[in-house]
Amino acid sequence: MIKILCVGKLKEKYLIELIQDYTKRINKYHSITIIEVKDENSLIKEKEHLQKYISPKDYVITLEITGQMLNSEQLAIKIANLWISYPTITFVIGSSLGLHEDIKKRSNFALSFSKFTFPHGLFRGILLEQIYRSLKINNHETYHK
């Protein structure tokens, strides 16, 4: 299972449609769930909300500007290898405040897509697209070029 934990709710219709499209595409390959927690303007409160959805058995990937950058093929290999040992891969997207240190410490891997700062809703779509691309690569399908 893939679990995406996000701080904040999407409001923009075009982003909601983007997320729904990629969620539907991913579900053809693997179960995915997206959990939105309340944006609190307090890292401590956001941490408490996020921790409710992180199981001790999850492999947790936090999305952080200071994390390690991978290309699409490397992410695909990482995801394929993780499912050998972990039933759930949990991706965590923080708020504009970032992520609480306790969430970062719980993380098994800090992943960065760029040194840029992205709008959170748009980044959610980018993450889902890369997960979808990884699944297509792992299934030897022609989406990835």
Secondary structure, 3 states (H helix, E strand, C coil): CEEEEEECCCCCHHHHHHHHHHHHHHHCCCCEEEEEECCCCCHHHHHHHHHCCCCCCCEEEEEEEEEEECCHHHHHHHHHHHHHHCCCEEEEECECCECCHHHHHHCCEEEECCCCCCCHHHHHHHHHHHHHHHHHHHCCCCCCC
